[in-house]
Amino acid sequence: MKISLFDYNLPRALIAQSQIKPRDHSRLLILDRAKEKISHQHFYNLPEYLSANDVLVVNETKVFPARLYGHKSTGGQVEILLTEKINNSTWLAMIGARNLKVGDSIYLADKLVAKIIKDIDGKIKQIKFNQVGKKLEAIIDSIGHTPLPPYIKIKDSSKIKKDYQTIYARSLGSAAAPTAGLHFTNKVLQQLNKKGVKIFKVTLHVGLGTFAPVEVEDITKHKIHHEWASIDKNTVESLNKLKKQGKNIIAVGTTSARTLEAFATKAGHLSSGSKWVDIYIYPGYKYKFVDDLITNFHLPKSSLLFMVAALASREQILKAYQKAIKLKYRFFSFGDGMLITKNRL
């Protein structure tokens, strides 16, 4: 399956650089994949299209400020981008400085020191901090910067830290936001609750691999990144019961969808637990637990675009994207939303 089949041209002006205020005033393209129809709404209209037969599953991961700035013993500046937690004091990180080797230390604010203890592949190194656990988390939260995607050019600030976080974020660990959830407000959640829509939470800590370009011509040869995911026993029992009753499972974001699919058996039965997941979804994949998906608009030739094209067809997705471009929807992390559904329009 050639990667060129998933390409499209996007005017740079449509790459959103900030969040719409209020959050739920972002636009919402509804794609009914069964009827092959499209409707253009706003996210605050979402409750009008859902009912007590719907179940939302959101990702409650919380973005941490993974970009740190420090200096070498010689005084040279160093940028650290934390990518994966190993234990309470040890991380994998991308180090933005040359000539650093195992045994070297990087000095950061608040007397925090990171020592390189292993070279993974030249770009990625394993580092150990001189602090652990909650104290380390508090320091990183204080001195760290939001790891915004490369296509967002604005500078980090306290406002951006808040905007690049869902209102229900609880579990610290993501290097990137589950952006489909950024559209939700307390008002929308309250309206959904009044309609009888049930909402459950799972956790998937988004890694920077989510932005990794696909560098193979045949997308089936791409090696997907792994991420830490978790679903508790009570959530699994409730979701399995509701699925058996015929309820419609709507994943909020590709991260929630990956979590559900990674924990589902071929028969569509969820298991509970915590584990590394590296599920790769592209056209030809049959979703086992997810029925519908709320998502943002994804980069051309990206693994996330492949994933949504596995739920609706590639042709329907690209047709919807072209309409969104024509109507000047806002794209990517701070952009507008999309509901991929069936038999709703």
Stockholm file with secondary structure:
# STOCKHOLM 1.0

chainA/1-345         MKISLFDYNLPRALIAQSQIKPRDHSRLLILDRAKEKISHQHFYNLPEYLSANDVLVVNETKVFPARLYGHKSTGGQVEILLTEKINNSTWLAMIGARNLKVGDSIYLADKLVAKIIKDIDGKIKQIKFNQVGKKLEAIIDSIGHTPLPPYIKIKDSSKIKKDYQTIYARSLGSAAAPTAGLHFTNKVLQQLNKKGVKIFKVTLHVGLGTFAPVEVEDITKHKIHHEWASIDKNTVESLNKLKKQGKNIIAVGTTSARTLEAFATKAGHLSSGSKWVDIYIYPGYKYKFVDDLITNFHLPKSSLLFMVAALASREQILKAYQKAIKLKYRFFSFGDGMLITKNRL
#=GR chainA/1-345 SS CBGGGGCCCCCGGGBCCSCCSSGGGSEEEEEETTTTEEEEEEGGGHHHHCCTTEEEEEECEEECCCEEEEECTTSCEEEEEEEEECSSSEEEEEECCSSCCTTCEEECGGGCEEEEEEESSSSEEEEEESSCHHHHHHHHHHHCBCCCCTTCCSCCCHHHHHHTSCTTCCEEEESSCCGGGGGCCHHHHHHHHHTTCEEEEEEEECCGGGGCCCCCSBGGGCCCCCEEEEECHHHHHHHHHHHHTTCEEEEESHHHHHHHHHTBCTTSCBCCEEEEECCCCCTTCCCSSCCEEEEECCCTTCHHHHHHHTTSCHHHHHHHHHHHHHTTCCBSTTSCEEEEESSCC
#=GC SS_cons         CBGGGGCCCCCGGGBCCSCCSSGGGSEEEEEETTTTEEEEEEGGGHHHHCCTTEEEEEECEEECCCEEEEECTTSCEEEEEEEEECSSSEEEEEECCSSCCTTCEEECGGGCEEEEEEESSSSEEEEEESSCHHHHHHHHHHHCBCCCCTTCCSCCCHHHHHHTSCTTCCEEEESSCCGGGGGCCHHHHHHHHHTTCEEEEEEEECCGGGGCCCCCSBGGGCCCCCEEEEECHHHHHHHHHHHHTTCEEEEESHHHHHHHHHTBCTTSCBCCEEEEECCCCCTTCCCSSCCEEEEECCCTTCHHHHHHHTTSCHHHHHHHHHHHHHTTCCBSTTSCEEEEESSCC
//
